[in-house]
Amino acid sequence: MSDRPDLEPTPGGAPADPEELEALAAGDASEIAAATTVGAVHLTVSDLTRSLAFYRGAVGLELLDQGGPRAVLGAGDRELLVLVEQPGARPAPGATGLYHFALLVPERPDLARWLAHAARDRVQMQGLSDHFVSEALYLGDPDGHGIEIYCDRPRSIWEGSVADRLTTAPLDVDNLFGELDDPAAEPFDGLPAGTVMGHVHLKVADIEPTVGFYRDVLGFALMAQLGRQAAFLSAGGYHHHLGANVWESRGGSPPPPGAAALRHATILLPDTAELERVAGQADAAAALSEQEGTPLVTDPAGNRLALIAA
């Protein structure tokens, strides 16, 4: 989702020029399975100790595993974030990569509880937005990686009308805090066990080939598009599992090796048969590689996503 209040996605958007997509796919992909979601996000960080203190204390994730330069964090027993230390790593302004990853909490009081913690413990925020389909809080980690923490509104409110209703407006903080008896005294014990990776928003070089790849190669549905600035795609009618924009990265290239950047995100497919089908479509478009036995797809902006059977 966007945290920019001046931008509102509009319905539709011009389809990609067929010639632009010719190198990606011979024809439209079969629709990706409705049960597809997104999973753990893998990031390079410059100081693992500093990042763990931030993600455990400020964000409220649990440390699930740690070894050498690598640490795994999550909620309950669900893996949500993998951090790999690269001393001296720096952000790469203007490059493609991660705009933000978005942690979806189960209930509205969970979001209110997190915001009360942020206010009480002085967690620095970057934005608070009402997107109609959801309510969202934004912040950044010590390496500049963007983070969204959000809660969906009931699906019955927005299903089938995402392109018309998706927006960015100021969050009604008083109304949100109304979910709690006393926000100032509300305990915070970390993100609840039901927290999942709701979506991943990417920085890309150009919107049209990005839409062409995720829609026409992998089979995600285009839910809303803001001209040549941003697009939102999903499986199963969700408002979006993948976002993409060019606000900071139009015409950009992937970050250089060793940058504090996205290593890869994860697409969780419902079973092995669906994984093999989607991987086959990516392979036919020359967008498939492998890392330690895991299929990786690479979008036109150089962003990589692992394909995993849930």
C-alpha positions as CSV (number, residue, x, y, z in Angstrom):
1,M,0.0,0.0,0.0
2,S,1.1,3.6,-0.4
3,D,1.7,5.9,2.5
4,R,1.6,8.9,0.1
5,P,-1.6,10.9,0.8
6,D,-1.5,12.8,-2.5
7,L,-1.9,9.6,-4.6
8,E,-5.0,7.6,-5.2
9,P,-5.0,4.6,-7.5
10,T,-7.6,4.8,-10.3
11,P,-9.4,2.0,-12.0
12,G,-7.9,0.0,-14.8
13,G,-4.9,1.6,-16.4
14,A,-3.6,1.1,-19.9
15,P,-2.5,-2.5,-20.7
16,A,1.1,-3.1,-21.4
17,D,2.1,-2.8,-25.1
18,P,2.1,-6.3,-26.5
19,E,5.6,-5.7,-27.8
20,E,6.9,-4.9,-24.4
21,L,5.6,-8.3,-23.1
22,E,6.8,-10.4,-26.1
23,A,10.0,-11.2,-24.3
24,L,8.2,-12.1,-21.1
25,A,5.5,-14.5,-22.3
26,A,4.0,-16.0,-25.4
27,G,0.5,-15.4,-24.0
28,D,-1.4,-14.6,-20.9
29,A,-0.6,-16.9,-17.9
30,S,-3.2,-19.0,-16.2
31,E,-4.5,-17.3,-13.2
32,I,-2.4,-18.1,-10.1
33,A,-4.1,-20.2,-7.4
34,A,-6.5,-18.2,-5.2
35,A,-4.8,-19.5,-2.1
36,T,-1.5,-17.9,-3.0
37,T,0.0,-15.5,-0.5
38,V,3.3,-13.9,0.3
39,G,5.8,-15.1,2.9
40,A,9.1,-14.2,4.5
41,V,11.1,-11.2,3.2
42,H,14.9,-11.5,3.2
43,L,17.0,-8.4,3.8
44,T,20.6,-7.4,3.9
45,V,21.4,-5.2,7.0
46,S,24.6,-3.5,8.1
47,D,24.5,-4.4,11.8
48,L,22.6,-7.5,12.9
49,T,22.7,-6.6,16.6
50,R,21.2,-3.2,16.0
51,S,18.6,-4.6,13.6
52,L,17.6,-7.3,16.1
53,A,17.1,-4.8,18.9
54,F,14.9,-2.7,16.6
55,Y,12.8,-5.5,15.2
56,R,12.3,-7.1,18.6
57,G,11.8,-4.0,20.7
58,A,10.2,-1.5,18.3
59,V,8.3,-3.8,15.9
60,G,7.6,-6.6,18.2
61,L,8.8,-9.6,16.3
62,E,10.3,-12.7,18.0
63,L,13.7,-14.1,17.3
64,L,13.1,-17.6,16.0
65,D,16.7,-18.6,15.0
66,Q,20.1,-17.1,14.8
67,G,23.4,-18.4,13.5
68,G,26.5,-16.4,12.3
69,P,25.4,-13.4,10.2
70,R,21.8,-14.6,9.8
71,A,18.7,-14.3,12.0
72,V,15.1,-15.3,11.5
73,L,12.3,-13.4,13.1
74,G,8.5,-14.0,13.1
75,A,5.3,-14.1,15.1
76,G,4.4,-17.3,16.9
77,D,6.2,-20.0,14.9
78,R,5.6,-18.2,11.6
79,E,8.8,-17.0,9.8
80,L,8.3,-13.5,8.5
81,L,11.7,-11.8,8.2
82,V,15.2,-13.1,7.5
83,L,18.1,-10.7,8.1
84,V,21.6,-11.2,6.8
85,E,24.4,-9.0,8.0
86,Q,26.8,-7.4,5.6
87,P,29.1,-5.0,7.5
88,G,29.3,-1.6,5.9
89,A,26.2,-2.1,3.8
90,R,24.5,1.1,2.7
91,P,21.1,1.9,1.1
92,A,21.1,2.4,-2.6
93,P,19.0,5.6,-3.4
94,G,17.3,5.4,-6.8
95,A,17.7,1.7,-7.1
96,T,14.9,-0.8,-7.5
97,G,14.1,-3.1,-4.6
98,L,11.9,-3.0,-1.5
99,Y,9.6,-0.1,-0.9
100,H,8.1,-1.8,2.2
101,F,7.1,-5.1,3.5
102,A,3.7,-5.2,5.3
103,L,2.9,-7.1,8.4
104,L,-0.9,-7.9,8.7
105,V,-2.2,-8.2,12.2
106,P,-5.3,-10.3,12.8
107,E,-7.6,-7.7,14.5
108,R,-8.1,-4.0,14.8
109,P,-7.3,-3.9,18.5
110,D,-3.9,-5.4,17.7
111,L,-3.2,-2.4,15.5
112,A,-4.4,0.0,18.2
113,R,-2.2,-1.8,20.7
114,W,0.8,-1.5,18.5
115,L,0.2,2.2,17.9
116,A,-0.2,2.8,21.7
117,H,3.2,1.1,22.2
118,A,4.8,3.2,19.5
119,A,3.5,6.4,21.1
120,R,4.5,5.3,24.6
121,D,7.9,4.0,23.6
122,R,8.7,6.8,21.1
123,V,9.0,4.6,18.0
124,Q,9.6,7.0,15.1
125,M,6.8,6.8,12.6
126,Q,6.7,7.8,8.9
127,G,3.0,7.8,8.3
128,L,-0.5,6.7,9.5
129,S,-3.0,6.1,6.7
130,D,-6.5,5.0,6.0
131,H,-6.7,3.1,2.7
132,F,-10.4,2.2,2.9
133,V,-9.5,-1.5,2.5
134,S,-7.2,-1.3,5.5
135,E,-5.7,0.9,8.2
136,A,-1.9,1.2,8.1
137,L,1.1,2.5,10.1
138,Y,4.5,3.1,8.5
139,L,8.0,3.2,9.8
140,G,11.6,2.4,8.7
141,D,14.3,0.2,10.1
142,P,17.9,1.4,10.9
143,D,19.0,0.6,7.3
144,G,16.1,2.4,5.7
145,H,14.0,-0.7,4.9
146,G,10.3,0.3,4.8
147,I,7.8,-1.4,7.1
148,E,4.0,-1.3,7.1
149,I,1.9,-2.7,10.0
150,Y,-1.7,-2.9,9.1
151,C,-5.1,-4.4,9.7
152,D,-7.7,-5.1,7.0
153,R,-11.2,-3.9,7.0
154,P,-13.8,-6.7,6.5
155,R,-13.5,-8.1,3.0
156,S,-17.2,-7.7,2.5
157,I,-16.7,-3.9,2.5
158,W,-14.2,-3.7,-0.4
159,E,-14.3,-7.0,-2.3
160,G,-14.9,-6.4,-6.0
161,S,-14.4,-2.7,-5.8
162,V,-10.7,-2.3,-4.9
163,A,-9.9,-0.2,-8.0
164,D,-12.7,2.2,-7.1
165,R,-12.2,2.4,-3.4
166,L,-8.4,2.1,-2.7
167,T,-7.2,5.4,-1.5
168,T,-4.9,7.2,1.0
169,A,-6.5,9.4,3.7
170,P,-5.4,10.4,7.2
171,L,-5.9,7.7,9.8
172,D,-8.5,8.5,12.5
173,V,-6.2,7.8,15.5
174,D,-8.8,8.6,18.1
175,N,-11.2,6.1,16.6
176,L,-8.5,3.5,16.4
177,F,-7.6,4.0,20.1
178,G,-11.3,3.6,20.9
179,E,-10.6,-0.1,20.6
180,L,-8.7,0.0,23.9
181,D,-9.8,0.7,27.4
182,D,-6.8,2.8,28.2
183,P,-4.2,3.3,25.4
184,A,-1.6,4.8,27.8
185,A,-1.7,1.7,30.0
186,E,-2.3,-1.0,27.3
187,P,0.4,-3.7,27.6
188,F,2.4,-4.6,24.5
189,D,3.9,-8.1,24.4
190,G,4.9,-8.1,20.7
191,L,3.0,-8.8,17.5
192,P,0.3,-11.5,18.0
193,A,0.9,-15.0,16.8
194,G,-1.6,-14.6,14.0
195,T,0.5,-11.9,12.3
196,V,1.3,-12.7,8.6
197,M,3.2,-11.1,5.8
198,G,0.2,-9.4,4.1
199,H,1.9,-7.9,1.1
200,V,5.2,-6.7,-0.3
201,H,5.5,-3.4,-2.1
202,L,8.4,-3.1,-4.6
203,K,10.4,-0.3,-6.2
204,V,10.5,-0.9,-9.9
205,A,11.9,0.9,-13.0
206,D,8.8,0.9,-15.1
207,I,5.2,0.0,-14.3
208,E,4.1,-1.5,-17.6
209,P,6.6,-4.3,-17.9
210,T,6.1,-5.0,-14.1
211,V,2.4,-5.4,-14.6
212,G,3.1,-7.5,-17.7
213,F,5.3,-9.8,-15.7
214,Y,3.2,-10.3,-12.6
215,R,-0.1,-10.6,-14.4
216,D,0.8,-12.2,-17.8
217,V,3.7,-14.4,-16.6
218,L,2.9,-15.4,-13.0
219,G,-0.8,-15.0,-13.2
220,F,-1.6,-12.4,-10.5
221,A,-4.7,-10.2,-11.1
222,L,-4.3,-6.5,-11.5
223,M,-6.5,-4.9,-8.8
224,A,-5.7,-1.2,-9.3
225,Q,-3.3,0.9,-11.2
226,L,-2.2,4.5,-10.9
227,G,-1.2,5.1,-14.5
228,R,2.5,4.7,-15.0
229,Q,3.2,5.3,-11.3
230,A,2.0,2.4,-9.3
231,A,0.1,-0.9,-9.6
232,F,-1.4,-3.4,-7.1
233,L,-1.8,-7.1,-7.9
234,S,-3.2,-10.1,-6.0
235,A,-4.4,-13.7,-5.9
236,G,-7.9,-14.7,-5.0
237,G,-9.4,-11.2,-5.1
238,Y,-7.4,-9.8,-2.2
239,H,-6.8,-6.1,-2.4
240,H,-3.1,-6.7,-3.1
241,H,-0.3,-9.1,-2.3
242,L,2.1,-7.2,-4.5
243,G,2.5,-3.5,-4.9
244,A,4.9,-1.7,-7.3
245,N,5.8,1.9,-7.8
246,V,8.4,4.1,-9.6
247,W,8.2,7.1,-7.1
248,E,11.9,6.7,-6.1
249,S,13.2,4.3,-8.8
250,R,11.9,5.2,-12.2
251,G,14.4,4.0,-14.7
252,G,16.6,2.6,-11.9
253,S,18.8,-0.4,-11.8
254,P,19.0,-3.1,-9.1
255,P,21.1,-2.2,-6.0
256,P,24.8,-3.1,-6.2
257,P,26.1,-6.2,-4.4
258,G,26.5,-5.7,-0.7
259,A,23.9,-2.9,-0.4
260,A,21.4,-2.8,2.4
261,A,18.6,-4.0,0.2
262,L,16.0,-6.7,-0.6
263,R,17.6,-10.1,-1.1
264,H,14.3,-11.7,-2.1
265,A,10.7,-11.9,-1.1
266,T,8.6,-15.1,-1.1
267,I,5.5,-16.2,-2.9
268,L,3.7,-19.0,-1.0
269,L,1.9,-21.3,-3.3
270,P,-0.7,-23.8,-2.0
271,D,1.0,-27.0,-3.2
272,T,3.9,-28.5,-5.2
273,A,1.8,-28.8,-8.3
274,E,1.0,-25.1,-8.4
275,L,4.6,-24.3,-7.6
276,E,5.8,-26.3,-10.6
277,R,3.2,-24.8,-12.9
278,V,4.1,-21.2,-12.0
279,A,7.8,-22.0,-12.1
280,G,7.3,-23.4,-15.6
281,Q,5.6,-20.2,-16.8
282,A,8.5,-18.2,-15.4
283,D,11.0,-20.5,-17.0
284,A,9.3,-20.1,-20.4
285,A,9.7,-16.4,-20.0
286,A,13.4,-16.8,-19.1
287,A,12.8,-15.4,-15.6
288,L,13.6,-18.5,-13.5
289,S,16.7,-19.4,-11.6
290,E,17.5,-21.6,-8.6
291,Q,19.2,-20.9,-5.3
292,E,20.0,-23.9,-3.0
293,G,17.2,-25.9,-4.6
294,T,14.6,-23.1,-4.3
295,P,13.1,-21.7,-7.6
296,L,13.6,-17.9,-7.9
297,V,11.8,-15.6,-10.3
298,T,13.2,-12.3,-11.3
299,D,11.0,-9.4,-12.4
300,P,11.9,-6.9,-15.0
301,A,13.3,-4.5,-12.4
302,G,15.6,-7.2,-11.0
303,N,13.6,-8.0,-7.9
304,R,13.7,-11.6,-6.9
305,L,11.0,-13.7,-5.3
306,A,11.4,-17.3,-4.1
307,L,8.6,-19.8,-5.0
308,I,7.7,-21.9,-2.0
309,A,5.0,-24.6,-1.5
310,A,3.1,-23.7,1.7
